[in-house]
Amino acid sequence: MSARSAVMASLIVGVLFAQPCASQEATKPLVTDPVYTKPQQLVDVGHGRRMNIYCLGSGSPTVILDAGMGDSTISWALVQPTIANKTRVCSYDRAGLGFSDGPDRPSTADNIADDLHTLLKAARIAPPYVLVGHSAAGMYIRVYADRHPNEVVGLVSVEGSHEDQWVRGWAIGAPEQQAKWDAFLKEYGRCVDEAKRGLVPGTPAYKKCVGDPDPRFSPAINAAQARYAATVRWQATIASERESVAYASADQTRATRKHYGNMPIIVLTHSPYPKAKDETQEIRNQRTLSWESLHLEVAAMSTRGVNEIVPNSGHYIQYDHPQVVIDAVNQVVAIAREERQGSSASK
């Protein structure tokens, strides 16, 4: 399991919905582009920090791709080049992740949204934006849209996290679920100290904190990921984001507006969910229905909201069914352009 997949395991423990993605079993790498072995563009965001951003294509609105917890620009490798045929599209590494410098404050939803706003201004990438968020970033893009409503013209949530998923998930099944989550945070928080001492390949600490190569990526990309995953800045950022996601970040997302008017919102949900070894089919069914209900709530935040079920997919729909993500993004872009043209014609 790769460093990124180790982080996904943390979400599986807390969410109690998602299952490992099918593409993990791929026999050959899905992503081999050497662009993901190094920073694409490091932008000075002030206070001696730089953030990595990768832009392709041209046109408006600009699509901003925000990866899931622990992920980087590579999360969008199978969709970004195709979206670039229609408009400008940028992926980026959150502070402390990928090739971006470490953060100078906790990795909460509010701070992450503020960092993205600063990055886009510093990189001179002007709005309007269509924001696309995978997993935990499903909350981050909603916080951004709430904080900067005049900049955002559409949202696409790819298996996006919901602020209530932990509370509702912990209420299903055994009563000690929250305690298990907190114990998990404490256990993996030790990876920061392990990184300070030096994470050495072949050791138990390295396997736990960095993980095995990801079969979806080329050896060169895996090597690059392993190098930054072993750093203190990466481990500290992951620890902070994990500690925040079910608590501070969830609270901050919960405080955002509950309706976005007629702004297009597309939510992509993978289903059905196979039963885990430690649960009954009845509990699995409850968790599946809860996950779908949470996504329906996000879709209902707009008169143009849609929740699309994506069968035969894992949590990483952008790897398992990239065309579904591409089509959703292109649809939101097209609606945003129609709105803008209609507004211009009425003046």
C-alpha positions as CSV (number, residue, x, y, z in Angstrom):
1,M,0.0,0.0,0.0
2,S,1.4,3.4,-1.0
3,A,1.8,6.4,1.2
4,R,-1.4,7.8,-0.3
5,S,-3.3,4.6,0.1
6,A,-2.2,4.5,3.8
7,V,-3.9,7.9,4.1
8,M,-7.0,6.4,2.4
9,A,-7.0,3.7,5.0
10,S,-7.5,6.5,7.6
11,L,-10.5,7.7,5.8
12,I,-11.9,4.2,5.6
13,V,-11.6,3.8,9.3
14,G,-13.4,7.1,10.0
15,V,-15.9,7.0,7.2
16,L,-16.8,3.4,7.4
17,F,-18.2,3.6,3.9
18,A,-15.4,3.6,1.3
19,Q,-13.7,0.4,0.0
20,P,-10.3,0.0,-1.7
21,C,-10.4,1.1,-5.3
22,A,-10.5,-1.5,-8.0
23,S,-7.6,-0.1,-10.0
24,Q,-5.2,-1.0,-7.2
25,E,-5.2,-4.4,-8.9
26,A,-4.0,-3.1,-12.2
27,T,-1.3,-5.2,-13.8
28,K,0.4,-2.2,-15.4
29,P,0.8,1.4,-14.4
30,L,-2.0,3.8,-15.3
31,V,0.2,6.9,-14.9
32,T,3.7,7.2,-16.3
33,D,4.1,10.9,-17.2
34,P,7.4,12.1,-15.7
35,V,5.9,15.5,-15.1
36,Y,4.7,14.0,-11.8
37,T,8.2,13.2,-10.6
38,K,9.1,16.9,-9.9
39,P,7.4,20.2,-9.1
40,Q,5.5,21.6,-12.1
41,Q,5.4,25.3,-11.1
42,L,6.4,26.6,-7.6
43,V,4.5,29.8,-6.8
44,D,5.6,32.1,-3.9
45,V,2.6,32.5,-1.6
46,G,4.4,34.7,0.9
47,H,6.2,34.1,4.3
48,G,8.9,32.1,2.5
49,R,6.5,29.4,1.3
50,R,5.9,28.1,-2.2
51,M,3.1,25.9,-3.5
52,N,3.1,23.7,-6.5
53,I,0.5,24.2,-9.3
54,Y,0.1,22.5,-12.7
55,C,-2.0,24.2,-15.4
56,L,-3.0,23.1,-18.9
57,G,-5.2,24.4,-21.6
58,S,-6.9,27.8,-22.0
59,G,-10.3,29.3,-21.6
60,S,-12.8,30.3,-19.0
61,P,-14.0,29.3,-16.4
62,T,-10.8,27.8,-15.0
63,V,-11.2,24.3,-13.5
64,I,-9.4,23.9,-10.2
65,L,-8.7,20.3,-9.1
66,D,-8.3,19.6,-5.4
67,A,-7.0,16.1,-4.5
68,G,-8.0,13.9,-1.6
69,M,-6.2,13.6,1.7
70,G,-2.5,13.0,1.2
71,D,-2.8,13.2,-2.6
72,S,-1.1,15.5,-5.1
73,T,-1.5,16.7,-8.6
74,I,-1.1,13.1,-9.8
75,S,-4.6,12.3,-8.5
76,W,-5.9,14.0,-11.6
77,A,-3.4,12.6,-14.2
78,L,-6.1,10.7,-16.1
79,V,-8.6,13.6,-16.4
80,Q,-6.7,16.9,-16.5
81,P,-5.2,16.6,-20.0
82,T,-8.6,15.8,-21.5
83,I,-10.4,18.6,-19.6
84,A,-7.7,20.9,-21.0
85,N,-9.1,20.4,-24.5
86,K,-12.2,22.4,-23.3
87,T,-10.8,25.0,-20.9
88,R,-8.0,25.9,-18.6
89,V,-7.5,23.4,-15.8
90,C,-5.1,23.5,-12.8
91,S,-4.3,20.9,-10.2
92,Y,-2.2,21.8,-7.2
93,D,-0.5,20.4,-4.1
94,R,-1.9,21.6,-0.8
95,A,0.7,23.1,1.6
96,G,2.9,20.3,2.9
97,L,1.8,17.7,0.3
98,G,3.4,16.7,-3.0
99,F,6.0,19.3,-3.8
100,S,4.5,22.2,-1.9
101,D,6.3,23.7,1.1
102,G,5.0,22.9,4.5
103,P,2.1,24.9,6.1
104,D,2.6,27.4,8.8
105,R,-0.7,26.6,10.6
106,P,-3.1,23.6,11.1
107,S,-4.4,21.9,7.9
108,T,-8.1,22.7,8.5
109,A,-10.7,23.4,5.8
110,D,-10.6,27.1,6.5
111,N,-6.8,27.3,6.2
112,I,-6.7,25.1,3.1
113,A,-9.3,27.3,1.4
114,D,-7.4,30.4,2.3
115,D,-4.2,28.9,1.0
116,L,-5.8,28.1,-2.3
117,H,-7.2,31.6,-2.6
118,T,-3.7,33.0,-2.0
119,L,-2.1,30.6,-4.5
120,L,-4.6,31.5,-7.3
121,K,-4.0,35.2,-6.7
122,A,-0.2,34.8,-6.6
123,A,-0.3,32.7,-9.8
124,R,-2.5,35.2,-11.5
125,I,-5.2,32.7,-12.2
126,A,-8.3,34.8,-12.3
127,P,-11.9,33.6,-11.6
128,P,-14.4,32.4,-12.4
129,Y,-13.6,28.9,-11.2
130,V,-15.2,25.5,-11.3
131,L,-14.0,23.7,-8.2
132,V,-13.5,19.9,-8.3
133,G,-12.7,18.1,-5.0
134,H,-12.0,14.4,-4.3
135,S,-12.7,12.8,-0.9
136,A,-11.7,15.3,1.9
137,A,-11.5,18.1,-0.7
138,G,-15.2,17.7,-1.2
139,M,-15.5,19.7,2.0
140,Y,-12.6,22.1,1.2
141,I,-14.2,23.3,-2.1
142,R,-17.5,24.0,-0.4
143,V,-15.7,26.1,2.2
144,Y,-13.9,28.0,-0.6
145,A,-17.2,28.5,-2.5
146,D,-18.8,29.9,0.7
147,R,-15.9,32.2,1.5
148,H,-15.6,33.5,-2.1
149,P,-19.1,33.2,-3.7
150,N,-18.4,35.6,-6.5
151,E,-15.4,33.5,-7.8
152,V,-17.1,30.1,-8.0
153,V,-19.5,29.1,-10.8
154,G,-19.7,25.4,-10.3
155,L,-18.8,22.4,-8.1
156,V,-18.0,18.8,-8.8
157,S,-17.6,16.6,-5.8
158,V,-15.9,13.2,-6.6
159,E,-16.7,10.9,-3.7
160,G,-16.5,14.0,-1.6
161,S,-16.4,13.8,2.2
162,H,-19.4,15.3,4.2
163,E,-19.1,17.1,7.5
164,D,-21.6,14.6,9.1
165,Q,-20.2,11.4,7.8
166,W,-18.2,10.6,10.9
167,V,-20.9,11.3,13.4
168,R,-23.4,9.3,11.4
169,G,-20.9,6.5,10.6
170,W,-20.0,6.2,14.3
171,A,-23.7,5.7,15.1
172,I,-23.9,2.6,12.9
173,G,-22.6,-0.7,14.3
174,A,-20.3,-1.1,17.3
175,P,-20.4,1.8,19.8
176,E,-16.6,2.2,20.0
177,Q,-16.1,3.5,16.5
178,Q,-15.1,7.1,17.5
179,A,-12.7,5.7,20.1
180,K,-11.1,3.6,17.3
181,W,-10.8,6.7,15.1
182,D,-9.1,8.7,17.9
183,A,-6.8,5.7,18.6
184,F,-5.9,5.6,14.9
185,L,-5.0,9.3,14.9
186,K,-2.7,8.8,17.9
187,E,-1.1,5.8,16.3
188,Y,-0.3,7.4,13.0
189,G,0.5,10.7,14.7
190,R,3.7,8.9,15.8
191,C,4.8,8.9,12.2
192,V,5.9,12.5,12.6
193,D,8.4,11.5,15.3
194,E,9.5,8.5,13.1
195,A,10.2,11.0,10.3
196,K,12.2,13.2,12.6
197,R,14.4,10.1,13.4
198,G,14.5,9.1,9.8
199,L,12.2,6.7,8.0
200,V,14.3,3.9,6.5
201,P,13.0,1.6,3.7
202,G,12.5,-1.9,4.9
203,T,11.7,-1.0,8.5
204,P,8.3,-1.5,10.1
205,A,8.0,2.3,10.6
206,Y,8.6,3.0,7.0
207,K,6.0,0.4,5.9
208,K,3.4,1.9,8.2
209,C,4.1,5.6,7.5
210,V,5.2,5.6,3.9
211,G,3.9,2.3,2.5
212,D,4.6,0.2,-0.5
213,P,4.8,1.3,-4.2
214,D,1.4,2.1,-5.8
215,P,0.8,-0.2,-8.8
216,R,-1.1,2.6,-10.5
217,F,2.1,4.6,-11.0
218,S,5.5,4.1,-12.7
219,P,8.6,3.3,-10.6
220,A,9.9,6.8,-11.1
221,I,6.7,8.4,-9.8
222,N,6.6,6.0,-6.9
223,A,10.2,6.9,-6.1
224,A,9.3,10.6,-6.1
225,Q,6.3,10.0,-3.8
226,A,8.3,7.9,-1.4
227,R,10.9,10.7,-1.1
228,Y,8.5,13.3,0.0
229,A,6.3,10.9,2.0
230,A,9.3,10.2,4.2
231,T,9.8,13.9,5.1
232,V,8.7,15.5,8.4
233,R,6.7,18.2,6.5
234,W,4.6,15.6,4.7
235,Q,4.0,13.4,7.8
236,A,3.2,16.5,9.9
237,T,0.8,17.8,7.3
238,I,-1.0,14.4,7.0
239,A,-1.2,14.2,10.8
240,S,-2.7,17.7,11.0
241,E,-5.2,17.1,8.2
242,R,-6.3,13.8,9.7
243,E,-6.7,15.3,13.1
244,S,-8.8,18.2,11.6
245,V,-11.0,16.4,9.1
246,A,-13.6,14.9,11.4
247,Y,-13.6,17.7,13.9
248,A,-12.4,21.3,13.0
249,S,-12.8,20.9,9.3
250,A,-16.1,19.2,9.7
251,D,-17.3,22.1,11.9
252,Q,-16.1,24.7,9.5
253,T,-17.8,23.0,6.6
254,R,-21.0,22.6,8.7
255,A,-21.0,26.4,9.1
256,T,-21.1,27.1,5.4
257,R,-24.3,28.0,3.5
258,K,-26.7,25.3,2.7
259,H,-27.9,26.5,-0.7
260,Y,-26.0,27.8,-3.7
261,G,-29.0,28.9,-5.8
262,N,-28.8,27.6,-9.3
263,M,-25.1,27.1,-9.4
264,P,-24.4,23.7,-11.0
265,I,-23.3,21.0,-8.5
266,I,-22.5,17.4,-9.6
267,V,-21.7,14.8,-7.0
268,L,-20.2,11.5,-8.0
269,T,-20.8,8.5,-5.7
270,H,-19.4,5.1,-6.1
271,S,-21.7,2.2,-5.3
272,P,-22.6,-0.5,-4.4
273,Y,-20.4,-1.0,-1.4
274,P,-19.1,-4.6,-0.7
275,K,-19.4,-5.9,2.8
276,A,-16.2,-5.8,4.9
277,K,-15.1,-8.8,6.9
278,D,-16.0,-7.3,10.3
279,E,-19.6,-6.2,9.4
280,T,-22.9,-7.8,8.7
281,Q,-24.7,-7.2,5.4
282,E,-27.4,-5.2,7.3
283,I,-24.8,-2.8,8.7
284,R,-23.1,-2.5,5.3
285,N,-26.5,-1.6,3.8
286,Q,-27.1,1.0,6.4
287,R,-23.7,2.6,5.7
288,T,-24.2,2.5,2.0
289,L,-27.6,4.3,2.3
290,S,-26.1,6.8,4.7
291,W,-23.2,7.6,2.3
292,E,-25.6,8.1,-0.6
293,S,-27.9,10.2,1.6
294,L,-25.0,12.5,2.5
295,H,-24.2,13.0,-1.1
296,L,-27.8,13.7,-2.0
297,E,-27.7,16.5,0.7
298,V,-24.8,18.1,-1.2
299,A,-26.6,17.8,-4.5
300,A,-29.7,19.4,-3.0
301,M,-27.8,22.5,-2.2
302,S,-28.5,23.7,-5.7
303,T,-31.6,23.7,-8.0
304,R,-29.1,22.3,-10.5
305,G,-27.7,19.7,-8.2
306,V,-27.2,16.1,-9.3
307,N,-25.9,13.0,-7.5
308,E,-24.7,10.5,-10.0
309,I,-24.1,6.9,-8.8
310,V,-21.0,5.4,-10.5
311,P,-21.2,1.6,-10.4
312,N,-18.1,-0.8,-10.5
313,S,-15.8,1.9,-9.1
314,G,-13.7,2.4,-6.0
315,H,-13.3,5.6,-4.0
316,Y,-10.9,6.9,-6.8
317,I,-13.5,7.3,-9.5
318,Q,-11.0,9.5,-11.4
319,Y,-8.7,6.4,-11.8
320,D,-11.4,3.8,-12.3
321,H,-13.7,5.7,-14.6
322,P,-11.9,8.9,-15.6
323,Q,-14.4,9.7,-18.4
324,V,-17.2,10.0,-15.8
325,V,-15.3,12.7,-14.1
326,I,-14.3,14.4,-17.3
327,D,-18.0,14.4,-18.5
328,A,-19.2,15.9,-15.2
329,V,-16.6,18.7,-15.2
330,N,-17.3,19.5,-18.9
331,Q,-21.0,19.6,-18.2
332,V,-20.6,22.1,-15.3
333,V,-18.2,24.2,-17.5
334,A,-20.8,24.3,-20.3
335,I,-23.6,25.4,-17.9
336,A,-21.4,28.1,-16.5
337,R,-20.6,29.4,-20.0
338,E,-24.3,29.4,-20.9
339,E,-25.1,31.4,-17.8
340,R,-22.4,33.9,-18.6
341,Q,-23.5,34.3,-22.2
342,G,-27.1,34.7,-21.1
343,S,-26.1,37.3,-18.6
344,S,-24.1,39.2,-21.2
345,A,-27.0,39.1,-23.7
346,S,-29.5,40.5,-21.2
347,K,-27.3,43.6,-20.6
